[in-house]
Amino acid sequence: MSDEAPKPQAKKGGFGRVLLWLGVALLVVILIMAGAAIGGWVWINQQFEAEGPAGPEETVLLPRGSGLIAIANQLEREGLIADSQIFRAMVTLDGGDRSLRAGEFAIPEGASMADIYAILQSGDTIQHPITAAEGLTSAMIVRVLNEADVLRGEIGEIPAEGTLLPETFLVDRGTSRQELLDRMESAQTALLDTLWDDRAENLPFDTREEAIILASVVERETGIGSERGLVASVFVTRLRRGMRLQSDPTIIYGTTGGEPLGRGIRRSELDNADNPYNTYQNDGLPPTPIANPGTASIRAVLNPPQTDYLFFVTDGTGGHAFSETYAEHNVHVRALRQREREAARRGG
């Protein structure tokens, strides 16, 4: 029989149970954290999708070069979103931090941050119409752009007469005036590129520049769309026959640079051969355009209708009376004078 005392025995499975409990505790912590994270994500997403504070007819102008932080802060500062940090976080998680566009945007009433994010990604900016009417001189068009408060910047110099295509252009707020002027010039070049090769044969001019000169005279002679082709046909026929254009607007341009004369043309101005734009005294086309013609007038001179008209005169009602012979033209002139006398008597 041994004299040694028996050794104590460890309880079976004690260490394993400790590890088990530690594992369970860790899992519980993980689940709690995961639950909190999920709950936090759900809350953030709810805030991102929730109705926002924007009122009716809200707009926001985001300057070019604005980053996500600046955009989010501006949206919160202007009362369009409730929390810039949530907006930044969600946009960043979506990978859209570099896809937000600059410009002026319309924000619907109550738009959520998600709605605003989609709007800024779309680039669907508010477009402002800028209209330069047909027949304006280049100096007049520059004045129109200078008076447009949605444009910015200065114009370096007045473009050459007749190099701009006057029409309505849609622009973002903040577009530079020079940029829009360049667009007008490019638009005219593109139009001529399209129309030039399909011009009529045997026209009495050879270059695009001459076509614009004649189109500018047509533009200044009538503001009625249906008459542009007829006016163009008169001038084309006159040039083919070696007749002078005898256009009043050319005299005015040579006298005032295209600004309104404010009175009738004087006999001395009709007889002034030193005015290079006086097509009563000088053969052929004026030396330069007298305005910026629109698309319809350019089309008219490149493809004028076939007529035998050589004369036209205002009919006193806003339009013109066209004639093939000088005798017929005189009849129309006498009728015009009679209407003018009757109108003067009624006015007296």
Secondary structure as UniProt FT lines:
FT   TURN            12..13
FT   HELIX           14..49
FT   TURN            56..57
FT   STRAND          58..62
FT   TURN            64..65
FT   HELIX           68..77
FT   TURN            78..79
FT   HELIX           84..93
FT   TURN            94..95
FT   TURN            97..98
FT   STRAND          103..107
FT   TURN            109..110
FT   HELIX           113..122
FT   STRAND          128..131
FT   TURN            134..135
FT   HELIX           138..147
FT   TURN            149..150
FT   TURN            161..162
FT   STRAND          168..171
FT   TURN            173..174
FT   HELIX           177..195
FT   HELIX           196..198
FT   TURN            201..202
FT   HELIX           208..221
FT   HELIX           225..227
FT   HELIX           228..240
FT   TURN            241..242
FT   HELIX           248..256
FT   TURN            257..258
FT   HELIX           267..270
FT   TURN            273..274
FT   TURN            276..277
FT   TURN            279..281
FT   HELIX           295..302
FT   STRAND          311..314
FT   STRAND          320..323
FT   HELIX           326..347
//
